[in-house]
Structure formats: C-alpha cells, structure tokens
Amino acid sequence: MTPPLERLGDAPWGAAVLLDGEAATTLHHIPEDGDVEIGSVTKGVTGLLYCDAVERGEVAPDDPLDRHLPLTGCAAGTVTLEALSQHRSGLPRLPAIDGLLGRSWRMWRHGQNPYGDTLAELLEQTRATKVGRPKASYSNLGFELLGHAVAAAAGTSYADLVRERVAGPLGLSSWYVPATAAELSPRAVPGHARGGRAAEAWTGEGLGPAGGIRSTVAGLATFAGALLDGKAPGSSALDPTTRFAGPAVRIGAAWITTEVRGRHLTWHNGGTGGWRSFVGLDREAGRAVAIVRAGPRSVDRVGMDLLRS
C-alpha cells in the first residue's frame, strides 16, 4: 500500500503529524514562510471564537442573529447562534445572490474567486434569503454570519478577532484574513484549479469566518497542537454535542467527531478554488494531523489514514 504522504502527488503540499508534543513537518514545493488558504478549516476557528465568546458572556447560545447583526425583520435574523454553530439553522449553503450561476461558471472555467463580497453585501443578500426547516445541513452562509455576529458582539471585525484571540495568544504570526487581493502578503502561495490552472485567491470580508484564513504550514501545525493540548481558546468547540450525520458522526461547534473502529477522531476539512485542507485530532491518543495541498483533490483520506496509523 502506498504511504499516505506519497499519495499527495507532485502538486505543492505540506503536512504535519504531531505526537507526544513533537511535530514532524514535510513541505513539498511550498516555502517555509509561504502562506496558503486553509479554506473551511476556518469554520473550526469560528467555532472556537463562538465558544470563547459564550464563556466570556459576550453572547449566549440562544441569541438570535438580529441581536448582533442588522437583520431584524428577515427570516435569518431569528436563527440562533447555537443552531448556526451546529449547521442546523435551516439556512442554505449560500445566500440569495444575483448572478450566482455566472460566479460559479467563472470559478470552474477560469479559476476566479466567487466570494469577494463585503460584509454589507453579505447582509443584504441574507435579508433576501429564505430559511428552511432546521436540520443538519452544511452552510457556508451560516458560519459567515456566526463569525461576524461574534465579532460584532466583541465590538470588532472578524479579522481583528482572529488576530486578538487566536493568532496572537497562540503565536500564529502568519495568520491573517484578507478582505481583498490587495491584502495578500508577498508570501502568498498560489493555488491550482482543475487541470493545473492558476486559481485566484479566495478573499472577501463576507467570506472571512467561513473560509478566509491564510496560514503557513508551520502555523497550521502549531494550531493543531494547541487544539490537542487544550491551549486554544474556546476548546469546548471540539466536544460533540449533537448528532450530525448518522450515529457515528457528531458535531460540536463546527468540529466533527467520527467514530472509526472504536476511535473518536475530531476533524474539519476545507476546500477553496485552489487548495484542499484537513486538520484532525485523535484526542485520546494525543495525535494530530494538518495537511494542505494545492489542487481540487481531497486530502481527507490521507489525513484520516495518518491519524489512524
């Protein structure tokens, strides 16, 4: 059987395996100081910030969105923060957007970023979005709104909240949340779309809490270690609180816990136009994995195999 890391191929990738406080990191065509998109692993960070805000008394799980964001009078405004954190709000995956089909086409055909909206634009789209029956259903929109609501409750922006409460305390100097392409660092590593084409970086103020964080591989490894040893703020987000997809899959605040052959693995993955990502933990064994890869191919299986090996 091919070893897990060899299955990542020749595209740029980076991986770290942490065990007993030690990290083994491998970089392939990614500079040590190069920052990459971690995609929806950002939702895991938003889950931490939400739980930390609950612990600080800044928000409560049963707070409706319109308590913290200007969404009074629309269906989304009545959704609770807890429902958002568990992907059971009834919100769709994406908001009601004029020209959504065109955005999707330009992403798949030309690798363009479909998520450049400001927070004001996101809120306007949300006001026109229908809310369905509450059930377990993954929602990018839900986590965008959750992160911005938590930041508003703290009197700051999402990008600043990440810096002040996660990146700063954990020493993650490479972390940032670019609102525009102009805010990308000179060390930003480009991703690859299908067929090896260059992909535009996914930037956008609205997108931030659902998929906007950038990090070096070393920074992502440090973050995984902080999750493992409980030093990350809001670490209760990792604890599963309700069923998500069948009896073997449960969810906390964003973080998924899957039972695999008697072991409980906690994880979140991510995917953007140019990158795939995975952060996973075997908390009982004291093992963690962080992987990023340029391109459209999932790294989930590699991450799970590394956790179980």
N, C-alpha and C positions, 0 to 999 in steps of 0.2 A: 504494500500500500504506500502511495506517495505521501511523504511527510507533509503536515498541514501547510507550513510556510512555503514549500515548493509549489503548492497549488495556486499561489497568488500570482505566478507568472512573471513576465518581464515588465509590466507596467509599473510606474512608481508606486511603492508601497512602504509602509512602516508598521512594525509590530512590536509589542512589549508584553512579556509574560512576567508577572510578579508572584513571588512565593517566599514566605517567611521574611518579608521585609526587603527582599532583594529583587531587582528588576533586570531582566535580560532584554535588551532592545536591539532590533535589527532594522536598518534603513536600506532601501533599495531605490536608487535614483531620487532620493529626497534629501536635501541638505539638512544638517542638524538644526539649523536655525530657520528652516523653511516652515511657514505656517500653511495649514490646509483646512478645508471645510470638514467639520465633524457632523454636519447635517443634523438629523433628528436626535442624535445624542444630546443636542442642546435641550430637547424636551426634558431629559433627565435632570439637567441643571435647573431648568424652570421648576421641576417638581421639588428639588431641594430648596429653592428660594421660596416657594409657596409654603412648604412645611416650616421653614425657618421663620417666615412672617407670621404663621399661626402661633409658633412658640413665643414670638416677641409680642403677641397681642395686637399686631397691626391689622390682621384680617382674621376672619372666622370661616370655617368650612361652609357654613350655611349662608354666607354673604352672597347676595345676588350681584351679578356683574355691574348693574347700574349703580351700586353703592360706590364703586371706584372708577368707573368709566362713564362718559356721557352717552348712555344707551337707554335712558328712560323712555318708555313708550314703545319699545320694539320688543319682539319675542326674545331675542338673545339677552336682553337686559335682565330677565328673570332667572336665567340659568345660574346655578350656584357654583362657587369656586371648587368645591369638592367634586361635583359632577364633572367639571372640566378636567380636573387633575386625574380622574379615573377613566377618561374617554367614554363617558356615558351621559353626555349632556343633551344629545339629540341634534347637535349642530352637525352640518355636513362636513366633509373633508376640507372643502374650500368654500369661501364666501361667494355670494352672488356677484360675479364680475362681468362687466360688459367686455366682450371680446376675448372671453376665456379660451374659446376654440383657437383663435389666432395666436394667443400666447403659447398654447400647448404645441401648435404646429411649428412655431418658430423655435421652440425649445428642442423638439425632436429633430427638426430638419437642419437647424443652424446652430444649435447649442446655446441659444440666447437665454438669459436669465428671465424667468417669468414672474419674479417676485420683487420688483423694485418699488412697491407701494410704500408711501409714508404711513404713519400711524393714523393721521386724519383720513386718508383714503381708505385704510382698512376699516375704520369705524363706520364710514359712510357705506361701505359695502356690507358691513354686518347689519346695519339697520334695514337693509333690503333682503336679508337672508331669512328663509323660513327655518323654524326649529321643529324637528320631528319628535317622535316618541323616544323618551330616554331609554337607551340601550347601549350595550358595549359596541362602540364603533369608533375607529381611529379618526381623529380630527386634527388636522394642522391648524385650522381656524381656532379651535378650542384652546390650543396651547399658545397661540399668538395672543389671544385675549387674556388668558390666565396670566401670562408673564407681564403684560402691560398693566393689568389690574394690580398685581402685586407691587410693581414698580410705582404706580400712582399712589398706592396706599403708603408707600415709604417716602413719597414726595420727590421722586427722581425718575430718570429714564431707565429702561431695561438695560441698556449698555452700561450705564454707570452702576446699576445694582449688581450686575455680574462682577464688575471690577471691584466694587467695595466689599461685597460679602462672600465672594467665592475666589476670584482670581487673586486678589490682594492677600487675604489671610492664608491661602494655600501656596503662595509663591509662584503663581502661574503667570509669569510676566509676558508670555507670548499670547495670552488670550485677549481677544477683542471681538467686537460685534459691529462690523462695518455697515453703515446705512447706505452708502453709495460706493461705486467702484473707485472713486477718488480717495476713499478712506482705506483702501487696501494698502498693506505695508509693502515696501520694496522686496520683501522676502516671501511674498505670497506665491505659493506653488500652483501653477495652472492645472486644472483637472482635464479629463478626457471624456468626451461624449461617445456615443456609439460609433463604431468604425474608426476610432482613434482620433476623431476630430477634436480640436480645441473647444473647451466649454467655457462660456462666460462664468465668472464667479457669481454665486448667489448672494447678492447683497440686498438690503432693504430694511428700513426701520420697522415696518409692519411685521416682516418675516422673523425678526430677531429671536423672540422667545421659542419659536418652533424649529429653527434650523439655521441660525445666523452666526453661531460662534466659530471662530477660527483658532487653531492651536498648533503648536509643534507636536511631533510625536512624543517627545520627552514630556511636554506639558500634559498631554493626554494620559501618559503613563503615571505621572505624579497624581493627576486627578483620580485615576483608578485606585491608586494606593491609598489616597485619602478616604475614598469610599470604603475600602476594605478595612481600614483601621478605625473608622468612625470619626475621623477628624473633619470631614466635610460638614458644613452647616446644613441643618435640615435633613440629617441622615435617616430620619424616620420615613422619608420618602421611599426608601428601599423596601420597607416592610409591607408585604402584601396584605391588603385589607378586604378585597372582594374578588370574586371570580371574574375572569375576563373572557376566556375562550375555552370552555370545557373544564372538567375537574382538575386537569393537570397544569392549567395556566391561570395565574392570578396576577393582580396588579396592585401597586401601591399608589404613589403619586408619580405617574409616568412609567416607573420602573416595572418591568415584567419579571415574574418569577415562574420558571418552568420546572416541573419535576421530571428528571431524566434518570431512569434506572435507580430510583431511590435517592438521588441527589437533587438539591434545590438550587438551581442556577438563576441568578438575578442578572438582568441584562437590558440594554437598549441598543438598537441599531440606528443607522442613518443612511440616507441616500440623497444626493443632490444631482445637478446636471453633469457634474464631473467627478464625483467622489462617492465611495461607499465606506461606511464606518461601523465599528462594533466595539462596545465596552461591556465586558461580562465579568461576573464575580461568582466564585464558589465560596461563600462566606464561611461555611463550616470548615472547609479545607484550608482557608487562608490563601486562596489563589485568585488572581485577577488577570485579565487579558484586555489589551487595547490594540485595535487594528484600524488602519486607514489604507485605502487603495484607490488610485486614480482609474476611473472607468465605471461602466454600468454593472459589472458583475458583483453579486452579493458576496460579502466576506463572512456572513453569519455562520456558515457551516465550518469554516476554518476556525472561527472564534470558539464555537462550541466544542470542536474537537480538541483544541488547545486546553480548554477548561477541564475537559474530562480526562486528558492524557496524563 
